[in-house]
Amino acid sequence: MKAVTVNNVGATHSGIVTNVHDLAVVAFTVKRQGPMRRFAPACFLMTIGCSPNADCATDVVGVARDIGSDRYAVTEVRNCGATTDFTTVVRVGRASEPQSDAVEVFVADSGPGQATTSEHGAIATTVTWIARSSLTIAHDSQARVFKRVTAAKGATISVQSTGPEQPASVE
């Protein structure tokens, strides 16, 4: 819940906003006056459009389990809407802990449109436990990588860049 006052675009509106959808309603119910009246909704929406609290859809596309351990690596695709690329995220967690405690160890997108993607929008990624406590993440070399972590939850993590022809898969 967030209190919002808009008064710098030739109009004033005060109210409580509980989510992104309410922000859109507020933007279009603002009483516009003066020369900026045509631009008031656009100016207001531009200030909130890239909010980190925006709703994103997350789909699990694969899970790899560490043999002899309760560790797992889950590969997800995050879709935050039409203005962003799909993001591929690999998280490492333990079955004995809540899923919310899993650590993001790899985050990348297609660059945009440069890397090979699956029907889910995930970049070509292979996630494999090559030995106990040793995870390898291989990804399309044309992907734009935002995060790569070398250790999490007691596992060592190796991230490798491969050719663009690699298929998207999770083992």
N, C-alpha and C positions, 0 to 999 in steps of 0.2 A: 504494500500500500504506500502510495507516494502522493504528497500534496503538490499540486502543480498550479502555478500562477503564470499566465501568459499576459504580458502587457507591453512587450517591446515590438509588436508588429501592428500597431494601430488599433489594438483591441485589448480587452481585459476579460479574463475568465479565471475563476478560482474553483477548485474542486479536488476531490480525492480520486486518484487513479489507482486501480487495483491490478491492471494488467495492460498489455500492449493494445488489446482490442479497445479498452476504454480510452486509451490515448488517442486512437483514431477518431473515436466519437467526440472527444473533447475538441480535437482539431477542427472538426467540421461543424461544431455547434458554437464556436467562438463568434461573437457578434463583431463582424469586421466593419471598420470605418476607415476613411481616408484613402490615400493613394496606394497603400500596401494591401488593400482588402483582397485583391486577387491572389496575393502570394502568402497570406497568413497561414493557410493550412499547410502549404508546401514547406514554408520556413519552419513551422512547428514540427512537422513530421521528420524533416531532415535532422533535427536535433535529437530525436529518439530512435530513429530507424536502425542504428547500429548498436543498440544497447546490448551489453553482455548478458542481460537477463532475458533476451528475446527467446521465444519458444523454438527449440530445435528438436527434430525427430532423430532418434538414434535407433539403428537396426543392427542386431548382432549378425555377422556373416560367418563367424567361425569361432571355435574354441579349441585350443591345444592344451593338453594336460601333461604336466611334468611327471613322468613315470617314477614311482617310488616316493612321491611327495604330494602334498595337497595344493601345490602351486598350479596355476593355470594362466594361460594367455588368451584373452578374448579380443577378437578383431571386430570392430564396429565401424559403421558408416554414419556420420553425422550430417544431417541436412538442415541447414538453417535458413532455407528459403531461396528465392529466385536470384537474389543479389550476391550470393556466395556460391563457391564451388562445393561439391561434396567433400567431406574431410574423412580420411581413413585414420582411425585411432586404434592403437594396440595398448591394452592395459594388462598389467600383471597383478594377480591377487592370490589369496589363499582361500581354499574352500572353508576353512574354519573361521573366516572373518566375513563381515558383511561386504556385499559387492561394492558398496560405496567407498570401502577402504582400498580398492584396487588402484594401482598407481599407473597413470599414463606414462608409457615409456617411448611411444612413437606416435607422431602426429604429422600427417602430410596430405596434400591434395594433388590434383593432376596437373597443376602448374600454369594456368588453367587450360585444360584440354590437351596438354602436351603428352601426358603419360597414358598408358593403356588402362582402361577401366573395365570393371565387370558390369553386369546388368543392374547391380545394386548401386553403382556409382563408386565402388571402392577402387582404389588404384591397385595395379597388379602387385600383390604382396603374398609372400610365403612365410608363414610363422611356424617354426619347428624347434622342438626341444631336442638338441643334438646329443645331450648327455644330461644326467641329473644336475639340476640347477644351472644349466647352460642353454640359453635361448638365442636363436638366430632369427632375425627378421630381414628378409631379402625383399627389396622393392624396386620398382621400375626406376631406372636412372634418370628419367625425365620428370619424376615427381618433385614437387616443391616440398621439402622437409622443414617443418617448423620446430620439431622437438625430437631428440633422440637421447635416451638415458642409458647409461652403461651398467647400472645395477639397480635392482628393486626387489624387495621382499626376499632377500637372500639369494637371488639369482643373478648371474652375470649375463649381460645382454650384448650381442654383437649385431650391428646393423650394417647390411651390405647393399650396395647399389648394383643392380643387374641390368641387362639390356631391355629395351622397351618391348621385346617380343614375348616376354615371360607372361604366362597366364595368371590371372588372379586366382589364388587358391589358399586354403588354410589346412594345415595338416595337424 
